Amino acid sequence: MEPLELGRAVEAGRATASELGLHVDDVVVINNSDRVVLRLVPCDVLARVAPSGHLAGSEFEVEVAHRLTEVDAPVAELEPRLDPRVHVRDGFAISLWTYYEPVGSQIAPADYADALLRHHAALRQIDLDAPHFTDRVAGALREVNDLQQSPELPDSDRELLSNTLSRLSTAISIGKAGDQLLHGEPHPGNLLNTRRGPLFVDLATCCRGPVEFDLAHAPEEVAKHYAGADHDLIHRCRALGWAMFSAWRWRRDDQMPDRDQRRVEGLNQVRAALDRCGPG
């Protein structure tokens, strides 16, 4: 968010928590992109603040978290002192979560895989109306194919992303019998190392698909510890995931920090991942 909007988002998060009876003396911005993540102190609550246009996504994330907490999934929990809901204030959608003090050590691949296995098992226990991963791919493809939405994307790279998104989405979705609910983007930035163990965050990306779609977001070593994983499918999902990442970075309105660098990185990763997929 731009500085002016960020200031409004911080104040909306602070005021919402205060009105709900939480003690807030200070606000620390932990992350700032299309939505912001705030630590409220001394009540030690995490506020996720998004523009109200993301209200549906925020409500979906809260529902996913509430359902998964009931089945003891390894996920960050909503603030237990409050009702599990999204609050709307001054044009922002605000959800309030437990704050977990991070543990400094890196999560070992075996522990990462164990957390993902337990997360997938918990997701199989809940009934949730979630999109298929191909719906998300279709959204990325629309951005790539619309010159007004991605005006700075070079023609050759537009063709690369368009072909990768359409062909791999079709190839990966052929065998839907094994599809289940997924996290959607369980990359290292969405797995916290806490005193309770690894906990997944950013649950709004929950979708349906093969577990390999999730594994493709994790470090490569993780898949070696995930029983039954199809490593060829993981390679295809990784290429697709980087193509989606690149599509979002070339959006005219994308607000990710270091966007220009990320654009170059994404395209390079798409090419490298496609090389690993081999012919066809």
C-alpha positions in Angstrom: 0.0 0.0 0.0 1.1 3.6 -0.6 2.0 5.6 2.5 -1.3 7.4 2.7 -3.4 4.2 2.4 -1.0 2.4 4.7 -1.6 5.0 7.4 -5.4 4.6 7.1 -5.0 0.8 7.2 -2.9 1.0 10.4 -5.5 3.3 12.0 -8.4 1.0 11.0 -6.7 -2.0 12.5 -5.8 -0.2 15.7 -9.2 1.4 16.2 -11.1 -1.9 15.5 -9.1 -3.8 18.0 -9.4 -1.1 20.6 -13.2 -0.9 20.2 -13.3 -4.7 20.8 -11.6 -4.3 24.1 -8.1 -5.1 23.2 -5.3 -3.0 24.7 -3.3 -1.3 21.9 -0.5 1.2 22.6 1.5 0.6 19.5 1.3 -0.9 16.0 4.1 -2.6 14.2 3.9 -3.2 10.4 5.1 -6.7 9.7 4.2 -6.9 6.0 2.9 -4.4 3.4 1.7 -5.5 0.0 -1.8 -5.5 -1.4 -2.9 -5.9 2.2 -1.0 -5.3 5.4 -0.2 -7.4 8.4 0.1 -5.6 11.8 1.3 -6.6 15.2 -0.8 -4.9 17.9 1.0 -4.4 21.2 0.8 -5.0 24.1 -2.3 -7.2 23.5 -0.1 -9.2 21.0 -2.7 -9.6 18.3 -2.0 -9.9 14.6 -4.3 -7.8 12.4 -4.6 -8.6 8.7 -6.0 -5.5 7.0 -7.1 -5.5 3.3 -9.1 -3.1 1.1 -12.8 -3.8 1.4 -12.8 -5.1 -2.2 -11.0 -8.1 -0.6 -13.8 -8.7 1.9 -14.9 -12.0 0.4 -11.4 -13.3 0.5 -10.9 -12.2 4.1 -14.2 -13.9 5.1 -13.2 -17.1 3.3 -9.8 -17.1 5.1 -11.5 -16.7 8.5 -13.9 -19.6 7.7 -11.0 -21.8 6.6 -9.0 -21.0 9.8 -12.1 -21.6 12.0 -12.8 -25.0 10.4 -9.2 -26.1 10.5 -8.7 -25.1 14.1 -11.6 -27.4 15.1 -9.7 -30.4 13.6 -6.3 -29.5 15.1 -4.6 -28.5 11.9 -1.1 -26.9 12.1 -2.4 -23.4 11.3 -2.3 -20.0 13.0 -5.5 -19.5 15.0 -7.8 -16.6 15.1 -7.7 -14.4 18.2 -9.6 -16.6 20.8 -10.9 -13.6 22.8 -13.1 -12.5 19.9 -15.8 -14.0 17.7 -14.3 -15.5 14.4 -15.4 -12.8 11.9 -14.2 -10.0 9.6 -14.7 -6.4 10.7 -15.2 -3.6 8.1 -14.0 -0.1 9.0 -13.2 2.9 6.8 -13.0 0.9 3.6 -10.9 -2.0 5.0 -11.7 -5.6 5.9 -9.9 -6.5 9.2 -9.4 -9.9 10.7 -7.7 -10.5 14.1 -5.4 -13.4 14.8 -3.2 -14.9 17.5 0.4 -13.5 17.3 3.1 -16.1 17.5 6.7 -15.1 18.4 8.9 -16.6 15.7 11.6 -19.1 16.5 14.8 -18.3 14.8 15.8 -21.8 13.5 15.0 -22.8 10.0 12.4 -25.5 9.5 14.0 -28.8 8.4 12.6 -30.4 5.2 11.4 -33.4 7.2 9.5 -31.2 9.6 8.1 -29.1 6.8 6.8 -32.2 5.0 5.3 -33.5 8.3 3.5 -30.2 8.8 2.1 -30.4 5.2 1.1 -34.0 5.6 -0.8 -33.2 8.8 -2.3 -30.1 7.1 -3.6 -32.1 4.2 -5.0 -34.7 6.5 -6.9 -32.0 8.4 -8.2 -30.5 5.1 -9.6 -33.9 4.2 -11.7 -33.7 7.4 -13.6 -30.5 6.5 -16.3 -29.8 4.0 -15.6 -26.4 2.3 -16.7 -24.8 -0.9 -13.4 -23.8 -2.4 -12.3 -23.1 -6.0 -10.3 -25.5 -8.1 -6.7 -24.5 -8.7 -7.6 -24.2 -12.4 -9.9 -21.3 -11.5 -6.9 -19.4 -10.1 -4.9 -20.2 -13.2 -7.7 -18.9 -15.4 -7.6 -15.6 -13.5 -3.8 -15.3 -14.1 -4.3 -16.2 -17.7 -6.9 -13.4 -18.1 -4.3 -10.9 -16.7 -1.7 -12.1 -19.1 -3.9 -12.0 -22.2 -5.4 -8.5 -21.4 -2.9 -5.9 -22.7 -4.7 -3.2 -20.6 -4.1 -5.2 -17.4 -0.5 -6.1 -18.1 0.7 -3.3 -20.6 4.4 -3.6 -19.8 4.7 -7.4 -20.4 6.8 -8.0 -23.5 5.1 -9.9 -26.3 7.5 -12.8 -26.2 7.1 -13.2 -22.4 3.3 -12.8 -22.8 3.3 -15.7 -25.2 5.5 -17.8 -22.8 3.2 -17.2 -19.9 0.0 -17.7 -21.8 1.2 -21.0 -23.3 2.6 -22.2 -19.9 -0.6 -21.4 -18.0 -3.0 -22.9 -20.4 -1.1 -26.1 -21.3 0.1 -27.0 -17.9 -3.3 -26.3 -16.3 -4.9 -28.7 -18.7 -2.2 -31.3 -18.3 -2.2 -31.2 -14.5 -6.0 -31.3 -14.1 -6.6 -34.4 -16.2 -6.6 -36.8 -13.3 -8.9 -35.1 -10.8 -9.8 -38.3 -8.9 -7.0 -37.6 -6.4 -7.9 -33.9 -5.9 -8.5 -32.6 -2.4 -8.5 -29.3 -0.4 -5.1 -27.7 -0.4 -3.4 -24.7 1.3 -2.8 -23.3 -2.2 0.5 -21.5 -1.5 2.4 -23.2 1.4 5.7 -21.6 0.5 8.3 -20.8 3.3 6.9 -17.3 3.8 3.5 -18.9 4.8 4.9 -21.4 7.3 5.8 -19.9 10.7 8.3 -21.6 13.0 6.8 -21.2 16.4 7.2 -22.7 19.9 4.1 -24.8 19.0 5.9 -26.1 15.9 5.4 -25.1 12.3 2.1 -23.3 11.6 0.6 -22.4 8.2 -0.7 -18.9 7.6 -2.4 -17.0 4.7 -5.2 -19.4 4.3 -7.2 -17.4 1.7 -5.5 -19.3 -1.1 -7.2 -22.6 -0.1 -8.3 -24.5 -3.3 -8.8 -27.9 -4.7 -6.2 -29.9 -6.6 -3.5 -32.6 -6.3 -1.2 -32.4 -3.2 1.7 -31.9 -5.6 0.4 -28.4 -6.4 1.1 -27.6 -2.7 4.4 -29.4 -2.7 5.6 -27.3 -5.7 5.5 -24.2 -3.4 7.7 -25.8 -0.8 11.5 -26.1 -1.0 12.5 -29.0 -3.3 13.9 -31.2 -0.4 10.5 -31.3 1.3 9.0 -33.5 -1.4 11.5 -36.3 -0.6 10.0 -36.6 2.8 6.3 -36.6 1.6 5.2 -40.2 1.1 3.6 -41.0 -2.3 4.4 -37.7 -4.0 4.6 -37.7 -7.8 7.8 -35.9 -8.5 7.2 -35.4 -12.2 3.9 -33.8 -11.4 5.6 -31.6 -8.9 7.9 -30.3 -11.6 4.9 -29.4 -13.8 3.1 -27.8 -10.9 6.3 -25.7 -10.0 6.5 -24.4 -13.5 2.8 -23.5 -13.4 3.2 -21.9 -10.0 6.0 -19.6 -11.3 3.9 -18.7 -14.3 1.1 -17.6 -12.0 3.5 -15.7 -9.8 4.9 -13.9 -12.9 1.4 -13.1 -14.2 0.5 -11.3 -10.9 3.8 -9.4 -10.9 3.1 -8.0 -14.4 -0.3 -6.7 -13.4 -0.5 -2.9 -13.8 -1.8 -2.5 -10.3 0.5 -5.0 -8.5 1.9 -3.6 -5.3 4.5 -6.2 -4.3 7.7 -4.6 -3.0 10.7 -4.9 -5.5 8.2 -5.6 -8.3 10.6 -5.1 -11.2 13.1 -7.5 -9.7 10.4 -10.0 -9.0 9.2 -9.8 -12.6 12.7 -10.8 -13.9 13.0 -13.5 -11.3 9.6 -15.0 -12.1 10.2 -15.3 -15.8 13.7 -16.8 -15.2 12.1 -19.3 -12.8 9.4 -20.2 -15.3 12.1 -21.1 -18.0 14.2 -23.1 -15.5 11.2 -25.0 -14.3 10.0 -25.8 -17.8 13.5 -27.1 -18.6 13.2 -29.5 -15.7 9.8 -30.8 -17.0 11.5 -32.1 -20.2 10.1 -32.4 -23.7 6.4 -31.9 -24.0 
